[in-house]
Amino acid sequence: KDSAATAVEELMAAITNMTEEHNATVANLRTCFEAEIDANTALAQEIGDLDKKLADEQSATSQLAGLHATLEANLESTQRSNEKEEVRLTEEHEATVLKMTEEHEATVSKMNEEHMATVIEHDGTVSKMTEEHN
């Protein structure tokens, strides 16, 4: 009887130890699982933040591409306008130079005619005075 009682007590003690070990293992696993859940939650939050940053960067890149296209279009438009203005100014300059040249030539021609008339008049006056003198 004693040995059976001892065996039962040892068995009960072993069951108690195993139960305590099992409970400690379950508590340890629960702690590990909770830590893993917390880590996964933090990782999911970080992934969400990175996804938002990526979306923001893609949006900014898209906006920059749009601005770049607008700037290029404006540059091309400005270059075309400048080329047209350059042609217009060149034509205007050439017309002004031609007009001024024609006016200058007309003025020189008129002055030559007036000068010749003055010379002829002077020659006539000199001839008349010479005749009167003689």
ABEGO torsion letter per residue (X at the ends): XAAAAAAAAAAAAAAAAAAAAAAAAAAAAAAAAAAAAAAAAAAAAAAAAAAAAAAAAAAAAAAAAAAAAAAAAAAAAAAAAAAAAAAAAAAAAAAAAAAAAAAAAAAAAAAAAAAAAAAAAAAAAAAAAAAAAX
